[in-house]
Amino acid sequence: MNKMLEINDFLNKLSASNIFYRLNKVRSEAIMVEVAVPGQRWEIEFMDDGTIEIEKFISDGAMYDVAELEVLFKEFSD
């Protein structure tokens, strides 16, 4: 099956299921579909060679106040 049809079928199924997604391109050999559901974010990459890679980010439910923004800049700035 054509890879674009597979991706399109997947996107249509997400839409029909009312699951939020957006498209992104991080690597030259892949199209990424970013899916957001309560407590989780999925990165699904459709690779040129036909493989599909999925990485899931799952929240532990912890919430932080504005002070946590300092941690963001302290730990991740160049």
mmCIF file of the N, C-alpha and C atoms, coordinates in Angstrom:
data_MODEL
# 
_entry.id   MODEL 
# 
loop_
_atom_site.group_PDB 
_atom_site.id 
_atom_site.type_symbol 
_atom_site.label_atom_id 
_atom_site.label_alt_id 
_atom_site.label_comp_id 
_atom_site.label_asym_id 
_atom_site.label_entity_id 
_atom_site.label_seq_id 
_atom_site.pdbx_PDB_ins_code 
_atom_site.Cartn_x 
_atom_site.Cartn_y 
_atom_site.Cartn_z 
_atom_site.occupancy 
_atom_site.B_iso_or_equiv 
_atom_site.pdbx_formal_charge 
_atom_site.auth_seq_id 
_atom_site.auth_comp_id 
_atom_site.auth_asym_id 
_atom_site.auth_atom_id 
_atom_site.pdbx_PDB_model_num 
ATOM 1   N N  . MET A 1 1  ? 0.847   -1.192 0.000  1.00 0.00 ? 1  MET A N  1 
ATOM 2   C CA . MET A 1 1  ? 0.000   0.000  0.000  1.00 0.00 ? 1  MET A CA 1 
ATOM 3   C C  . MET A 1 1  ? 0.885   1.245  0.000  1.00 0.00 ? 1  MET A C  1 
ATOM 4   N N  . ASN A 1 2  ? 0.447   2.253  -0.682 1.00 0.00 ? 2  ASN A N  1 
ATOM 5   C CA . ASN A 1 2  ? 1.152   3.527  -0.740 1.00 0.00 ? 2  ASN A CA 1 
ATOM 6   C C  . ASN A 1 2  ? 1.255   4.136  0.657  1.00 0.00 ? 2  ASN A C  1 
ATOM 7   N N  . LYS A 1 3  ? 2.475   4.597  1.021  1.00 0.00 ? 3  LYS A N  1 
ATOM 8   C CA . LYS A 1 3  ? 2.700   5.151  2.363  1.00 0.00 ? 3  LYS A CA 1 
ATOM 9   C C  . LYS A 1 3  ? 1.805   6.343  2.662  1.00 0.00 ? 3  LYS A C  1 
ATOM 10  N N  . MET A 1 4  ? 1.590   7.209  1.671  1.00 0.00 ? 4  MET A N  1 
ATOM 11  C CA . MET A 1 4  ? 0.740   8.374  1.893  1.00 0.00 ? 4  MET A CA 1 
ATOM 12  C C  . MET A 1 4  ? -0.689  7.954  2.207  1.00 0.00 ? 4  MET A C  1 
ATOM 13  N N  . LEU A 1 5  ? -1.157  6.896  1.568  1.00 0.00 ? 5  LEU A N  1 
ATOM 14  C CA . LEU A 1 5  ? -2.494  6.408  1.874  1.00 0.00 ? 5  LEU A CA 1 
ATOM 15  C C  . LEU A 1 5  ? -2.551  5.897  3.304  1.00 0.00 ? 5  LEU A C  1 
ATOM 16  N N  . GLU A 1 6  ? -1.502  5.225  3.761  1.00 0.00 ? 6  GLU A N  1 
ATOM 17  C CA . GLU A 1 6  ? -1.480  4.724  5.134  1.00 0.00 ? 6  GLU A CA 1 
ATOM 18  C C  . GLU A 1 6  ? -1.535  5.887  6.123  1.00 0.00 ? 6  GLU A C  1 
ATOM 19  N N  . ILE A 1 7  ? -0.736  6.910  5.890  1.00 0.00 ? 7  ILE A N  1 
ATOM 20  C CA . ILE A 1 7  ? -0.738  8.079  6.769  1.00 0.00 ? 7  ILE A CA 1 
ATOM 21  C C  . ILE A 1 7  ? -2.100  8.751  6.709  1.00 0.00 ? 7  ILE A C  1 
ATOM 22  N N  . ASN A 1 8  ? -2.636  8.917  5.493  1.00 0.00 ? 8  ASN A N  1 
ATOM 23  C CA . ASN A 1 8  ? -3.936  9.562  5.348  1.00 0.00 ? 8  ASN A CA 1 
ATOM 24  C C  . ASN A 1 8  ? -5.029  8.759  6.045  1.00 0.00 ? 8  ASN A C  1 
ATOM 25  N N  . ASP A 1 9  ? -5.013  7.450  5.913  1.00 0.00 ? 9  ASP A N  1 
ATOM 26  C CA . ASP A 1 9  ? -5.994  6.606  6.611  1.00 0.00 ? 9  ASP A CA 1 
ATOM 27  C C  . ASP A 1 9  ? -5.881  6.796  8.121  1.00 0.00 ? 9  ASP A C  1 
ATOM 28  N N  . PHE A 1 10 ? -4.660  6.844  8.624  1.00 0.00 ? 10 PHE A N  1 
ATOM 29  C CA . PHE A 1 10 ? -4.422  7.042  10.051 1.00 0.00 ? 10 PHE A CA 1 
ATOM 30  C C  . PHE A 1 10 ? -4.973  8.389  10.510 1.00 0.00 ? 10 PHE A C  1 
ATOM 31  N N  . LEU A 1 11 ? -4.677  9.453  9.746  1.00 0.00 ? 11 LEU A N  1 
ATOM 32  C CA . LEU A 1 11 ? -5.167  10.784 10.096 1.00 0.00 ? 11 LEU A CA 1 
ATOM 33  C C  . LEU A 1 11 ? -6.692  10.845 10.054 1.00 0.00 ? 11 LEU A C  1 
ATOM 34  N N  . ASN A 1 12 ? -7.280  10.199 9.064  1.00 0.00 ? 12 ASN A N  1 
ATOM 35  C CA . ASN A 1 12 ? -8.739  10.156 8.979  1.00 0.00 ? 12 ASN A CA 1 
ATOM 36  C C  . ASN A 1 12 ? -9.341  9.438  10.180 1.00 0.00 ? 12 ASN A C  1 
ATOM 37  N N  . LYS A 1 13 ? -8.691  8.375  10.626 1.00 0.00 ? 13 LYS A N  1 
ATOM 38  C CA . LYS A 1 13 ? -9.189  7.641  11.790 1.00 0.00 ? 13 LYS A CA 1 
ATOM 39  C C  . LYS A 1 13 ? -9.078  8.502  13.053 1.00 0.00 ? 13 LYS A C  1 
ATOM 40  N N  . LEU A 1 14 ? -7.967  9.243  13.201 1.00 0.00 ? 14 LEU A N  1 
ATOM 41  C CA . LEU A 1 14 ? -7.837  10.167 14.332 1.00 0.00 ? 14 LEU A CA 1 
ATOM 42  C C  . LEU A 1 14 ? -8.956  11.204 14.309 1.00 0.00 ? 14 LEU A C  1 
ATOM 43  N N  . SER A 1 15 ? -9.191  11.788 13.148 1.00 0.00 ? 15 SER A N  1 
ATOM 44  C CA . SER A 1 15 ? -10.245 12.800 13.017 1.00 0.00 ? 15 SER A CA 1 
ATOM 45  C C  . SER A 1 15 ? -11.612 12.224 13.342 1.00 0.00 ? 15 SER A C  1 
ATOM 46  N N  . ALA A 1 16 ? -11.900 11.043 12.811 1.00 0.00 ? 16 ALA A N  1 
ATOM 47  C CA . ALA A 1 16 ? -13.197 10.411 13.062 1.00 0.00 ? 16 ALA A CA 1 
ATOM 48  C C  . ALA A 1 16 ? -13.382 10.080 14.536 1.00 0.00 ? 16 ALA A C  1 
ATOM 49  N N  . SER A 1 17 ? -12.277 9.857  15.240 1.00 0.00 ? 17 SER A N  1 
ATOM 50  C CA . SER A 1 17 ? -12.320 9.529  16.669 1.00 0.00 ? 17 SER A CA 1 
ATOM 51  C C  . SER A 1 17 ? -12.228 10.760 17.554 1.00 0.00 ? 17 SER A C  1 
ATOM 52  N N  . ASN A 1 18 ? -12.203 11.948 16.927 1.00 0.00 ? 18 ASN A N  1 
ATOM 53  C CA . ASN A 1 18 ? -12.071 13.223 17.656 1.00 0.00 ? 18 ASN A CA 1 
ATOM 54  C C  . ASN A 1 18 ? -10.831 13.255 18.547 1.00 0.00 ? 18 ASN A C  1 
ATOM 55  N N  . ILE A 1 19 ? -9.725  12.730 18.031 1.00 0.00 ? 19 ILE A N  1 
ATOM 56  C CA . ILE A 1 19 ? -8.439  12.758 18.736 1.00 0.00 ? 19 ILE A CA 1 
ATOM 57  C C  . ILE A 1 19 ? -7.601  13.875 18.117 1.00 0.00 ? 19 ILE A C  1 
ATOM 58  N N  . PHE A 1 20 ? -7.154  14.818 18.961 1.00 0.00 ? 20 PHE A N  1 
ATOM 59  C CA . PHE A 1 20 ? -6.369  15.957 18.483 1.00 0.00 ? 20 PHE A CA 1 
ATOM 60  C C  . PHE A 1 20 ? -5.005  15.488 17.986 1.00 0.00 ? 20 PHE A C  1 
ATOM 61  N N  . TYR A 1 21 ? -4.584  16.032 16.853 1.00 0.00 ? 21 TYR A N  1 
ATOM 62  C CA . TYR A 1 21 ? -3.248  15.750 16.320 1.00 0.00 ? 21 TYR A CA 1 
ATOM 63  C C  . TYR A 1 21 ? -2.763  16.950 15.524 1.00 0.00 ? 21 TYR A C  1 
ATOM 64  N N  . ARG A 1 22 ? -1.460  16.962 15.313 1.00 0.00 ? 22 ARG A N  1 
ATOM 65  C CA . ARG A 1 22 ? -0.867  17.917 14.383 1.00 0.00 ? 22 ARG A CA 1 
ATOM 66  C C  . ARG A 1 22 ? 0.306   17.235 13.706 1.00 0.00 ? 22 ARG A C  1 
ATOM 67  N N  . LEU A 1 23 ? 0.641   17.722 12.534 1.00 0.00 ? 23 LEU A N  1 
ATOM 68  C CA . LEU A 1 23 ? 1.755   17.169 11.760 1.00 0.00 ? 23 LEU A CA 1 
ATOM 69  C C  . LEU A 1 23 ? 3.009   17.982 12.020 1.00 0.00 ? 23 LEU A C  1 
ATOM 70  N N  . ASN A 1 24 ? 4.138   17.283 12.004 1.00 0.00 ? 24 ASN A N  1 
ATOM 71  C CA . ASN A 1 24 ? 5.416   17.929 12.225 1.00 0.00 ? 24 ASN A CA 1 
ATOM 72  C C  . ASN A 1 24 ? 6.459   17.188 11.400 1.00 0.00 ? 24 ASN A C  1 
ATOM 73  N N  . LYS A 1 25 ? 7.587   17.823 11.179 1.00 0.00 ? 25 LYS A N  1 
ATOM 74  C CA . LYS A 1 25 ? 8.687   17.198 10.443 1.00 0.00 ? 25 LYS A CA 1 
ATOM 75  C C  . LYS A 1 25 ? 9.968   17.533 11.187 1.00 0.00 ? 25 LYS A C  1 
ATOM 76  N N  . VAL A 1 26 ? 10.545  16.532 11.854 1.00 0.00 ? 26 VAL A N  1 
ATOM 77  C CA . VAL A 1 26 ? 11.751  16.719 12.637 1.00 0.00 ? 26 VAL A CA 1 
ATOM 78  C C  . VAL A 1 26 ? 12.946  16.096 11.919 1.00 0.00 ? 26 VAL A C  1 
ATOM 79  N N  . ARG A 1 27 ? 12.730  14.938 11.320 1.00 0.00 ? 27 ARG A N  1 
ATOM 80  C CA . ARG A 1 27 ? 13.793  14.244 10.587 1.00 0.00 ? 27 ARG A CA 1 
ATOM 81  C C  . ARG A 1 27 ? 13.451  14.225 9.101  1.00 0.00 ? 27 ARG A C  1 
ATOM 82  N N  . SER A 1 28 ? 14.470  14.304 8.264  1.00 0.00 ? 28 SER A N  1 
ATOM 83  C CA . SER A 1 28 ? 14.233  14.354 6.821  1.00 0.00 ? 28 SER A CA 1 
ATOM 84  C C  . SER A 1 28 ? 13.582  13.084 6.293  1.00 0.00 ? 28 SER A C  1 
ATOM 85  N N  . GLU A 1 29 ? 13.760  11.971 6.982  1.00 0.00 ? 29 GLU A N  1 
ATOM 86  C CA . GLU A 1 29 ? 13.250  10.687 6.497  1.00 0.00 ? 29 GLU A CA 1 
ATOM 87  C C  . GLU A 1 29 ? 11.911  10.297 7.111  1.00 0.00 ? 29 GLU A C  1 
ATOM 88  N N  . ALA A 1 30 ? 11.210  11.249 7.745  1.00 0.00 ? 30 ALA A N  1 
ATOM 89  C CA . ALA A 1 30 ? 9.973   10.881 8.424  1.00 0.00 ? 30 ALA A CA 1 
ATOM 90  C C  . ALA A 1 30 ? 8.967   12.025 8.474  1.00 0.00 ? 30 ALA A C  1 
ATOM 91  N N  . ILE A 1 31 ? 7.701   11.657 8.582  1.00 0.00 ? 31 ILE A N  1 
ATOM 92  C CA . ILE A 1 31 ? 6.623   12.587 8.886  1.00 0.00 ? 31 ILE A CA 1 
ATOM 93  C C  . ILE A 1 31 ? 6.134   12.225 10.276 1.00 0.00 ? 31 ILE A C  1 
ATOM 94  N N  . MET A 1 32 ? 6.057   13.230 11.158 1.00 0.00 ? 32 MET A N  1 
ATOM 95  C CA . MET A 1 32 ? 5.628   12.985 12.528 1.00 0.00 ? 32 MET A CA 1 
ATOM 96  C C  . MET A 1 32 ? 4.174   13.420 12.714 1.00 0.00 ? 32 MET A C  1 
ATOM 97  N N  . VAL A 1 33 ? 3.419   12.568 13.397 1.00 0.00 ? 33 VAL A N  1 
ATOM 98  C CA . VAL A 1 33 ? 2.078   12.916 13.834 1.00 0.00 ? 33 VAL A CA 1 
ATOM 99  C C  . VAL A 1 33 ? 2.150   13.023 15.351 1.00 0.00 ? 33 VAL A C  1 
ATOM 100 N N  . GLU A 1 34 ? 1.880   14.217 15.870 1.00 0.00 ? 34 GLU A N  1 
ATOM 101 C CA . GLU A 1 34 ? 1.874   14.439 17.316 1.00 0.00 ? 34 GLU A CA 1 
ATOM 102 C C  . GLU A 1 34 ? 0.422   14.348 17.789 1.00 0.00 ? 34 GLU A C  1 
ATOM 103 N N  . VAL A 1 35 ? 0.184   13.442 18.725 1.00 0.00 ? 35 VAL A N  1 
ATOM 104 C CA . VAL A 1 35 ? -1.164  13.202 19.235 1.00 0.00 ? 35 VAL A CA 1 
ATOM 105 C C  . VAL A 1 35 ? -1.210  13.622 20.696 1.00 0.00 ? 35 VAL A C  1 
ATOM 106 N N  . ALA A 1 36 ? -2.260  14.362 21.052 1.00 0.00 ? 36 ALA A N  1 
ATOM 107 C CA . ALA A 1 36 ? -2.436  14.785 22.439 1.00 0.00 ? 36 ALA A CA 1 
ATOM 108 C C  . ALA A 1 36 ? -3.744  14.220 22.967 1.00 0.00 ? 36 ALA A C  1 
ATOM 109 N N  . VAL A 1 37 ? -3.631  13.438 24.023 1.00 0.00 ? 37 VAL A N  1 
ATOM 110 C CA . VAL A 1 37 ? -4.794  12.905 24.732 1.00 0.00 ? 37 VAL A CA 1 
ATOM 111 C C  . VAL A 1 37 ? -4.580  13.207 26.213 1.00 0.00 ? 37 VAL A C  1 
ATOM 112 N N  . PRO A 1 38 ? -5.626  13.170 27.026 1.00 0.00 ? 38 PRO A N  1 
ATOM 113 C CA . PRO A 1 38 ? -5.459  13.524 28.433 1.00 0.00 ? 38 PRO A CA 1 
ATOM 114 C C  . PRO A 1 38 ? -4.331  12.738 29.114 1.00 0.00 ? 38 PRO A C  1 
ATOM 115 N N  . GLY A 1 39 ? -3.351  13.472 29.645 1.00 0.00 ? 39 GLY A N  1 
ATOM 116 C CA . GLY A 1 39 ? -2.252  12.872 30.382 1.00 0.00 ? 39 GLY A CA 1 
ATOM 117 C C  . GLY A 1 39 ? -1.163  12.236 29.540 1.00 0.00 ? 39 GLY A C  1 
ATOM 118 N N  . GLN A 1 40 ? -1.293  12.314 28.220 1.00 0.00 ? 40 GLN A N  1 
ATOM 119 C CA . GLN A 1 40 ? -0.293  11.694 27.352 1.00 0.00 ? 40 GLN A CA 1 
ATOM 120 C C  . GLN A 1 40 ? -0.080  12.529 26.095 1.00 0.00 ? 40 GLN A C  1 
ATOM 121 N N  . ARG A 1 41 ? 1.128   12.405 25.568 1.00 0.00 ? 41 ARG A N  1 
ATOM 122 C CA . ARG A 1 41 ? 1.465   12.958 24.256 1.00 0.00 ? 41 ARG A CA 1 
ATOM 123 C C  . ARG A 1 41 ? 2.210   11.868 23.506 1.00 0.00 ? 41 ARG A C  1 
ATOM 124 N N  . TRP A 1 42 ? 1.787   11.606 22.306 1.00 0.00 ? 42 TRP A N  1 
ATOM 125 C CA . TRP A 1 42 ? 2.409   10.570 21.474 1.00 0.00 ? 42 TRP A CA 1 
ATOM 126 C C  . TRP A 1 42 ? 3.088   11.229 20.275 1.00 0.00 ? 42 TRP A C  1 
ATOM 127 N N  . GLU A 1 43 ? 4.280   10.753 19.933 1.00 0.00 ? 43 GLU A N  1 
ATOM 128 C CA . GLU A 1 43 ? 4.955   11.149 18.702 1.00 0.00 ? 43 GLU A CA 1 
ATOM 129 C C  . GLU A 1 43 ? 5.034   9.902  17.839 1.00 0.00 ? 43 GLU A C  1 
ATOM 130 N N  . ILE A 1 44 ? 4.346   9.921  16.710 1.00 0.00 ? 44 ILE A N  1 
ATOM 131 C CA . ILE A 1 44 ? 4.274   8.772  15.809 1.00 0.00 ? 44 ILE A CA 1 
ATOM 132 C C  . ILE A 1 44 ? 4.941   9.193  14.512 1.00 0.00 ? 44 ILE A C  1 
ATOM 133 N N  . GLU A 1 45 ? 6.048   8.524  14.173 1.00 0.00 ? 45 GLU A N  1 
ATOM 134 C CA . GLU A 1 45 ? 6.783   8.880  12.963 1.00 0.00 ? 45 GLU A CA 1 
ATOM 135 C C  . GLU A 1 45 ? 6.641   7.796  11.912 1.00 0.00 ? 45 GLU A C  1 
ATOM 136 N N  . PHE A 1 46 ? 6.199   8.222  10.734 1.00 0.00 ? 46 PHE A N  1 
ATOM 137 C CA . PHE A 1 46 ? 6.092   7.357  9.565  1.00 0.00 ? 46 PHE A CA 1 
ATOM 138 C C  . PHE A 1 46 ? 7.372   7.539  8.756  1.00 0.00 ? 46 PHE A C  1 
ATOM 139 N N  . MET A 1 47 ? 8.210   6.505  8.744  1.00 0.00 ? 47 MET A N  1 
ATOM 140 C CA . MET A 1 47 ? 9.534   6.580  8.132  1.00 0.00 ? 47 MET A CA 1 
ATOM 141 C C  . MET A 1 47 ? 9.470   6.275  6.632  1.00 0.00 ? 47 MET A C  1 
ATOM 142 N N  . ASP A 1 48 ? 10.467  6.792  5.884  1.00 0.00 ? 48 ASP A N  1 
ATOM 143 C CA . ASP A 1 48 ? 10.570  6.533  4.452  1.00 0.00 ? 48 ASP A CA 1 
ATOM 144 C C  . ASP A 1 48 ? 10.594  5.041  4.122  1.00 0.00 ? 48 ASP A C  1 
ATOM 145 N N  . ASP A 1 49 ? 11.210  4.244  4.985  1.00 0.00 ? 49 ASP A N  1 
ATOM 146 C CA . ASP A 1 49 ? 11.345  2.808  4.684  1.00 0.00 ? 49 ASP A CA 1 
ATOM 147 C C  . ASP A 1 49 ? 10.100  2.002  5.055  1.00 0.00 ? 49 ASP A C  1 
ATOM 148 N N  . GLY A 1 50 ? 9.037   2.702  5.488  1.00 0.00 ? 50 GLY A N  1 
ATOM 149 C CA . GLY A 1 50 ? 7.789   2.024  5.800  1.00 0.00 ? 50 GLY A CA 1 
ATOM 150 C C  . GLY A 1 50 ? 7.590   1.692  7.268  1.00 0.00 ? 50 GLY A C  1 
ATOM 151 N N  . THR A 1 51 ? 8.637   1.834  8.070  1.00 0.00 ? 51 THR A N  1 
ATOM 152 C CA . THR A 1 51 ? 8.482   1.550  9.494  1.00 0.00 ? 51 THR A CA 1 
ATOM 153 C C  . THR A 1 51 ? 7.769   2.710  10.188 1.00 0.00 ? 51 THR A C  1 
ATOM 154 N N  . ILE A 1 52 ? 7.210   2.412  11.327 1.00 0.00 ? 52 ILE A N  1 
ATOM 155 C CA . ILE A 1 52 ? 6.538   3.409  12.150 1.00 0.00 ? 52 ILE A CA 1 
ATOM 156 C C  . ILE A 1 52 ? 7.156   3.348  13.535 1.00 0.00 ? 52 ILE A C  1 
ATOM 157 N N  . GLU A 1 53 ? 7.597   4.505  14.027 1.00 0.00 ? 53 GLU A N  1 
ATOM 158 C CA . GLU A 1 53 ? 8.175   4.603  15.367 1.00 0.00 ? 53 GLU A CA 1 
ATOM 159 C C  . GLU A 1 53 ? 7.238   5.411  16.242 1.00 0.00 ? 53 GLU A C  1 
ATOM 160 N N  . ILE A 1 54 ? 6.994   4.926  17.459 1.00 0.00 ? 54 ILE A N  1 
ATOM 161 C CA . ILE A 1 54 ? 6.076   5.593  18.387 1.00 0.00 ? 54 ILE A CA 1 
ATOM 162 C C  . ILE A 1 54 ? 6.796   5.836  19.702 1.00 0.00 ? 54 ILE A C  1 
ATOM 163 N N  . GLU A 1 55 ? 6.744   7.089  20.157 1.00 0.00 ? 55 GLU A N  1 
ATOM 164 C CA . GLU A 1 55 ? 7.266   7.430  21.477 1.00 0.00 ? 55 GLU A CA 1 
ATOM 165 C C  . GLU A 1 55 ? 6.123   8.062  22.254 1.00 0.00 ? 55 GLU A C  1 
ATOM 166 N N  . LYS A 1 56 ? 5.910   7.587  23.488 1.00 0.00 ? 56 LYS A N  1 
ATOM 167 C CA . LYS A 1 56 ? 4.826   8.084  24.330 1.00 0.00 ? 56 LYS A CA 1 
ATOM 168 C C  . LYS A 1 56 ? 5.399   8.810  25.540 1.00 0.00 ? 56 LYS A C  1 
ATOM 169 N N  . PHE A 1 57 ? 4.827   9.973  25.828 1.00 0.00 ? 57 PHE A N  1 
ATOM 170 C CA . PHE A 1 57 ? 5.187   10.763 26.995 1.00 0.00 ? 57 PHE A CA 1 
ATOM 171 C C  . PHE A 1 57 ? 3.968   10.771 27.898 1.00 0.00 ? 57 PHE A C  1 
ATOM 172 N N  . ILE A 1 58 ? 4.106   10.194 29.088 1.00 0.00 ? 58 ILE A N  1 
ATOM 173 C CA . ILE A 1 58 ? 2.973   10.013 29.984 1.00 0.00 ? 58 ILE A CA 1 
ATOM 174 C C  . ILE A 1 58 ? 3.177   10.845 31.243 1.00 0.00 ? 58 ILE A C  1 
ATOM 175 N N  . SER A 1 59 ? 2.196   11.637 31.576 1.00 0.00 ? 59 SER A N  1 
ATOM 176 C CA . SER A 1 59 ? 2.254   12.516 32.741 1.00 0.00 ? 59 SER A CA 1 
ATOM 177 C C  . SER A 1 59 ? 1.977   11.739 34.019 1.00 0.00 ? 59 SER A C  1 
ATOM 178 N N  . ASP A 1 60 ? 2.662   12.122 35.086 1.00 0.00 ? 60 ASP A N  1 
ATOM 179 C CA . ASP A 1 60 ? 2.390   11.518 36.389 1.00 0.00 ? 60 ASP A CA 1 
ATOM 180 C C  . ASP A 1 60 ? 1.313   12.295 37.138 1.00 0.00 ? 60 ASP A C  1 
ATOM 181 N N  . GLY A 1 61 ? 0.772   13.334 36.493 1.00 0.00 ? 61 GLY A N  1 
ATOM 182 C CA . GLY A 1 61 ? -0.298  14.116 37.090 1.00 0.00 ? 61 GLY A CA 1 
ATOM 183 C C  . GLY A 1 61 ? 0.171   15.271 37.959 1.00 0.00 ? 61 GLY A C  1 
ATOM 184 N N  . ALA A 1 62 ? 1.485   15.403 38.157 1.00 0.00 ? 62 ALA A N  1 
ATOM 185 C CA . ALA A 1 62 ? 2.009   16.486 38.989 1.00 0.00 ? 62 ALA A CA 1 
ATOM 186 C C  . ALA A 1 62 ? 1.784   17.827 38.292 1.00 0.00 ? 62 ALA A C  1 
ATOM 187 N N  . MET A 1 63 ? 1.405   18.831 39.086 1.00 0.00 ? 63 MET A N  1 
ATOM 188 C CA . MET A 1 63 ? 1.219   20.192 38.585 1.00 0.00 ? 63 MET A CA 1 
ATOM 189 C C  . MET A 1 63 ? 2.221   21.095 39.297 1.00 0.00 ? 63 MET A C  1 
ATOM 190 N N  . TYR A 1 64 ? 2.688   22.120 38.581 1.00 0.00 ? 64 TYR A N  1 
ATOM 191 C CA . TYR A 1 64 ? 3.705   23.015 39.121 1.00 0.00 ? 64 TYR A CA 1 
ATOM 192 C C  . TYR A 1 64 ? 3.229   24.452 39.023 1.00 0.00 ? 64 TYR A C  1 
ATOM 193 N N  . ASP A 1 65 ? 3.811   25.319 39.855 1.00 0.00 ? 65 ASP A N  1 
ATOM 194 C CA . ASP A 1 65 ? 3.470   26.728 39.771 1.00 0.00 ? 65 ASP A CA 1 
ATOM 195 C C  . ASP A 1 65 ? 4.488   27.442 38.878 1.00 0.00 ? 65 ASP A C  1 
ATOM 196 N N  . VAL A 1 66 ? 4.352   28.743 38.763 1.00 0.00 ? 66 VAL A N  1 
ATOM 197 C CA . VAL A 1 66 ? 5.169   29.544 37.861 1.00 0.00 ? 66 VAL A CA 1 
ATOM 198 C C  . VAL A 1 66 ? 6.665   29.444 38.170 1.00 0.00 ? 66 VAL A C  1 
ATOM 199 N N  . ALA A 1 67 ? 7.025   29.138 39.408 1.00 0.00 ? 67 ALA A N  1 
ATOM 200 C CA . ALA A 1 67 ? 8.440   29.018 39.778 1.00 0.00 ? 67 ALA A CA 1 
ATOM 201 C C  . ALA A 1 67 ? 9.151   27.931 38.960 1.00 0.00 ? 67 ALA A C  1 
ATOM 202 N N  . GLU A 1 68 ? 8.413   26.976 38.465 1.00 0.00 ? 68 GLU A N  1 
ATOM 203 C CA . GLU A 1 68 ? 9.015   25.888 37.679 1.00 0.00 ? 68 GLU A CA 1 
ATOM 204 C C  . GLU A 1 68 ? 9.604   26.400 36.366 1.00 0.00 ? 68 GLU A C  1 
ATOM 205 N N  . LEU A 1 69 ? 9.148   27.558 35.900 1.00 0.00 ? 69 LEU A N  1 
ATOM 206 C CA . LEU A 1 69 ? 9.707   28.115 34.665 1.00 0.00 ? 69 LEU A CA 1 
ATOM 207 C C  . LEU A 1 69 ? 11.189  28.423 34.821 1.00 0.00 ? 69 LEU A C  1 
ATOM 208 N N  . GLU A 1 70 ? 11.621  28.794 36.013 1.00 0.00 ? 70 GLU A N  1 
ATOM 209 C CA . GLU A 1 70 ? 13.042  29.027 36.261 1.00 0.00 ? 70 GLU A CA 1 
ATOM 210 C C  . GLU A 1 70 ? 13.847  27.745 36.065 1.00 0.00 ? 70 GLU A C  1 
ATOM 211 N N  . VAL A 1 71 ? 13.291  26.621 36.458 1.00 0.00 ? 71 VAL A N  1 
ATOM 212 C CA . VAL A 1 71 ? 13.950  25.321 36.257 1.00 0.00 ? 71 VAL A CA 1 
ATOM 213 C C  . VAL A 1 71 ? 14.127  25.071 34.766 1.00 0.00 ? 71 VAL A C  1 
ATOM 214 N N  . LEU A 1 72 ? 13.104  25.385 33.988 1.00 0.00 ? 72 LEU A N  1 
ATOM 215 C CA . LEU A 1 72 ? 13.179  25.208 32.536 1.00 0.00 ? 72 LEU A CA 1 
ATOM 216 C C  . LEU A 1 72 ? 14.393  25.936 31.958 1.00 0.00 ? 72 LEU A C  1 
ATOM 217 N N  . PHE A 1 73 ? 14.539  27.203 32.304 1.00 0.00 ? 73 PHE A N  1 
ATOM 218 C CA . PHE A 1 73 ? 15.640  27.989 31.745 1.00 0.00 ? 73 PHE A CA 1 
ATOM 219 C C  . PHE A 1 73 ? 16.990  27.608 32.356 1.00 0.00 ? 73 PHE A C  1 
ATOM 220 N N  . LYS A 1 74 ? 17.015  27.282 33.618 1.00 0.00 ? 74 LYS A N  1 
ATOM 221 C CA . LYS A 1 74 ? 18.263  26.914 34.277 1.00 0.00 ? 74 LYS A CA 1 
ATOM 222 C C  . LYS A 1 74 ? 18.822  25.594 33.718 1.00 0.00 ? 74 LYS A C  1 
ATOM 223 N N  . GLU A 1 75 ? 17.966  24.624 33.505 1.00 0.00 ? 75 GLU A N  1 
ATOM 224 C CA . GLU A 1 75 ? 18.425  23.295 33.101 1.00 0.00 ? 75 GLU A CA 1 
ATOM 225 C C  . GLU A 1 75 ? 18.553  23.094 31.600 1.00 0.00 ? 75 GLU A C  1 
ATOM 226 N N  . PHE A 1 76 ? 17.877  23.923 30.797 1.00 0.00 ? 76 PHE A N  1 
ATOM 227 C CA . PHE A 1 76 ? 17.841  23.619 29.371 1.00 0.00 ? 76 PHE A CA 1 
ATOM 228 C C  . PHE A 1 76 ? 18.332  24.751 28.459 1.00 0.00 ? 76 PHE A C  1 
ATOM 229 N N  . SER A 1 77 ? 18.811  25.862 29.018 1.00 0.00 ? 77 SER A N  1 
ATOM 230 C CA . SER A 1 77 ? 19.369  26.926 28.191 1.00 0.00 ? 77 SER A CA 1 
ATOM 231 C C  . SER A 1 77 ? 20.816  26.617 27.852 1.00 0.00 ? 77 SER A C  1 
ATOM 232 N N  . ASP A 1 78 ? 21.229  27.059 26.701 1.00 0.00 ? 78 ASP A N  1 
ATOM 233 C CA . ASP A 1 78 ? 22.631  26.867 26.290 1.00 0.00 ? 78 ASP A CA 1 
ATOM 234 C C  . ASP A 1 78 ? 23.557  27.803 27.004 1.00 0.00 ? 78 ASP A C  1 
# 
